[in-house]
């Protein structure tokens, strides 16, 4: 990793291998990694035959070729390999970028004897420079021959300006068998200097029908990756893929009527939430992880939008950086969200202490626990809109001089 | 003014008096103005009988009582007075805040012998503290007796964390008579530390029917105040009012069929644009004024939204602060706008030099004029979406360490 680890970093967890998943990394040298010239920047994951796949992708109208292709590939539901390139996002590179992706798909499919469409490719890094085909070809060749490696090696190899490797796992009992889910992710803000993208991958040995896996991943995404923000900016390449090898031997999960489906869904959401929070913990310049719980909204989606309006407000985020329980800025952010809200029913708490209730400041509330809470590294804000039953939780980080330094002072 | 003037500050212009408009200021001492204890913080504008009024207000769902009342008052179309309180926004103060506003309306209406609804009130400053009625009553009493003052005095008195006084004027020939429009405004970002709000006031001696004045002000607002952003945060109190005294004696403008209506509309839009740009020039921490022109959009409104997505992107704004022609971040901001866009038709220019065309970087473009342009204080970004005829221009400022210092390091 290039930079000093985030103060909010967590150690990489112990994660079991997933049967049917083999990890390898190599050096494609897509860029000059000045701080770590020997680091791997190409990741190759081989998946056993019969592996199902699902994916969620950026909503950007300017998505990369990788994303355009990936959106189509997941529809067939079958995967044999994943290649992740770090150091070049291959975004905004037109037909030349697309050719590079297709070359990788062809090269790997030739080796595995599978369909091209079963080879998934992601790229992250500079925008506007076509992925160099020669480096890609050589890097893939080396990866195909490399010794298998562990989760943390792969998590490191997909990083760009990430300051620590990010992984998560969970397990569930399905059809009498314990199945495992392991994931890793990169991202440190929606975009780092000239870099881009949140890329996340989850692997399970459970057998899950691709259509049902897609449903579960989309649901989990709505509660996790769609509920985090660092700076409100959205990459052209954001991708989360879930792969189910089926090696655990359970009867394939096809719907919520399948035994163990609920347990598997909960474990998948758990892994997604852990991974999402790790991205916020590596937010550029972050010193505090902020959890915003919105209740009493007109609907869950309305609650999420209000939460994201607060989480994206520069004034709220700078106030938290300054350890200031500035509920007036929270009111402002609720008001601008464009969602149903009634000033005179609004209540706001910091760290469990209500500072405003029903549209009025709480007179004489105890400021000591609020001040102590704000000095910590994990900040809780609760907002009750007092209107309905809708609720959501979103996560963000504070906005500090570090963010400005990373994005303005450092030049690419 | 409390702070060192913005490097983008402009001198206050010479502005003629407007017949039918009398300005006075007084000290209500709504807060302890540490850097300028003798400054005026209450502004009283007396308007001649028969003055028409129009207004545009914040879209916040948590608006202040002043805004709630103002939205109703403009419907009647008639104004005799304006009171502006600086240092306390009276927002999020429930029934007590409303009582304070009604007290001011009653006090001034009693003096002028007019309807309460003809007295407009605005307030800007801390949120969550009801405007103190005793200070308001005494401040209004003093203002009613004060000697008339000039535009710059009034522009200073409505400021909070503004670093310079902001005024603009224009004139037009209507019905054979030269009419004048003079305006002043406050705002330095959507919100300053615990402060809030853009408040703007425009006065003209032209006779304009209130309904037509409202139409013209709403149109002008859509091209000016709705096209600026400092941090994407929206105050609970934003207000722009236009007052037409009719003292110039022209036949009242009632529609675009009236002689001179087009000239008057152009002058009104001109004043609004000048005032809007002055707010951006005083943006918290601003060192560069950024003008973003979007063409080739599906519609004008779509162009405005794409422009605002770019203007609100922390990554674009930090890149400009760093004098980096980072068109990849502009692509990102176009992509996330949620508006029609086609990556492969997108073109981007800095200071008139096209760096990307039709979805590909322009190879070998001349970087020297781009680098020179980015070192200046006024930055032009052009984005051609290549789809349709829609166009819009929006304005913002860069995002610097100064913004963080003002909003996080300084404590209220």
Boltz contact constraints between the chains, C-beta under 6 A:
constraints:
  - contact:
      token1: [A, 60]
      token2: [B, 335]
      max_distance: 6.0
  - contact:
      token1: [A, 60]
      token2: [B, 336]
      max_distance: 6.0
  - contact:
      token1: [A, 61]
      token2: [B, 335]
      max_distance: 6.0
  - contact:
      token1: [A, 61]
      token2: [B, 341]
      max_distance: 6.0
  - contact:
      token1: [A, 62]
      token2: [B, 331]
      max_distance: 6.0
  - contact:
      token1: [A, 62]
      token2: [B, 334]
      max_distance: 6.0
  - contact:
      token1: [A, 62]
      token2: [B, 335]
      max_distance: 6.0
  - contact:
      token1: [A, 62]
      token2: [B, 343]
      max_distance: 6.0
  - contact:
      token1: [A, 92]
      token2: [B, 331]
      max_distance: 6.0
  - contact:
      token1: [A, 94]
      token2: [B, 359]
      max_distance: 6.0
  - contact:
      token1: [A, 94]
      token2: [B, 360]
      max_distance: 6.0
  - contact:
      token1: [A, 127]
      token2: [B, 328]
      max_distance: 6.0
  - contact:
      token1: [A, 128]
      token2: [B, 328]
      max_distance: 6.0
  - contact:
      token1: [A, 128]
      token2: [B, 361]
      max_distance: 6.0
  - contact:
      token1: [A, 191]
      token2: [B, 315]
      max_distance: 6.0
  - contact:
      token1: [A, 231]
      token2: [B, 314]
      max_distance: 6.0
  - contact:
      token1: [A, 233]
      token2: [B, 313]
      max_distance: 6.0
  - contact:
      token1: [A, 233]
      token2: [B, 315]
      max_distance: 6.0
  - contact:
      token1: [A, 234]
      token2: [B, 336]
      max_distance: 6.0
  - contact:
      token1: [A, 236]
      token2: [B, 332]
      max_distance: 6.0
  - contact:
      token1: [A, 236]
      token2: [B, 335]
      max_distance: 6.0
  - contact:
      token1: [A, 313]
      token2: [B, 233]
      max_distance: 6.0
  - contact:
      token1: [A, 314]
      token2: [B, 231]
      max_distance: 6.0
  - contact:
      token1: [A, 315]
      token2: [B, 191]
      max_distance: 6.0
  - contact:
      token1: [A, 315]
      token2: [B, 233]
      max_distance: 6.0
  - contact:
      token1: [A, 315]
      token2: [B, 407]
      max_distance: 6.0
  - contact:
      token1: [A, 318]
      token2: [B, 404]
      max_distance: 6.0
  - contact:
      token1: [A, 318]
      token2: [B, 407]
      max_distance: 6.0
  - contact:
      token1: [A, 318]
      token2: [B, 408]
      max_distance: 6.0
  - contact:
      token1: [A, 321]
      token2: [B, 408]
      max_distance: 6.0
  - contact:
      token1: [A, 322]
      token2: [B, 408]
      max_distance: 6.0
  - contact:
      token1: [A, 324]
      token2: [B, 411]
      max_distance: 6.0
  - contact:
      token1: [A, 328]
      token2: [B, 127]
      max_distance: 6.0
  - contact:
      token1: [A, 328]
      token2: [B, 128]
      max_distance: 6.0
  - contact:
      token1: [A, 331]
      token2: [B, 62]
      max_distance: 6.0
  - contact:
      token1: [A, 331]
      token2: [B, 92]
      max_distance: 6.0
  - contact:
      token1: [A, 332]
      token2: [B, 236]
      max_distance: 6.0
  - contact:
      token1: [A, 334]
      token2: [B, 62]
      max_distance: 6.0
  - contact:
      token1: [A, 335]
      token2: [B, 60]
      max_distance: 6.0
  - contact:
      token1: [A, 335]
      token2: [B, 61]
      max_distance: 6.0
  - contact:
      token1: [A, 335]
      token2: [B, 62]
      max_distance: 6.0
  - contact:
      token1: [A, 335]
      token2: [B, 236]
      max_distance: 6.0
  - contact:
      token1: [A, 336]
      token2: [B, 60]
      max_distance: 6.0
  - contact:
      token1: [A, 336]
      token2: [B, 234]
      max_distance: 6.0
  - contact:
      token1: [A, 341]
      token2: [B, 61]
      max_distance: 6.0
  - contact:
      token1: [A, 343]
      token2: [B, 62]
      max_distance: 6.0
  - contact:
      token1: [A, 359]
      token2: [B, 94]
      max_distance: 6.0
  - contact:
      token1: [A, 360]
      token2: [B, 94]
      max_distance: 6.0
  - contact:
      token1: [A, 361]
      token2: [B, 128]
      max_distance: 6.0
  - contact:
      token1: [A, 401]
      token2: [B, 401]
      max_distance: 6.0
  - contact:
      token1: [A, 401]
      token2: [B, 404]
      max_distance: 6.0
  - contact:
      token1: [A, 404]
      token2: [B, 318]
      max_distance: 6.0
  - contact:
      token1: [A, 404]
      token2: [B, 401]
      max_distance: 6.0
  - contact:
      token1: [A, 404]
      token2: [B, 404]
      max_distance: 6.0
  - contact:
      token1: [A, 407]
      token2: [B, 315]
      max_distance: 6.0
  - contact:
      token1: [A, 407]
      token2: [B, 318]
      max_distance: 6.0
  - contact:
      token1: [A, 408]
      token2: [B, 318]
      max_distance: 6.0
  - contact:
      token1: [A, 408]
      token2: [B, 321]
      max_distance: 6.0
  - contact:
      token1: [A, 408]
      token2: [B, 322]
      max_distance: 6.0
  - contact:
      token1: [A, 411]
      token2: [B, 324]
      max_distance: 6.0
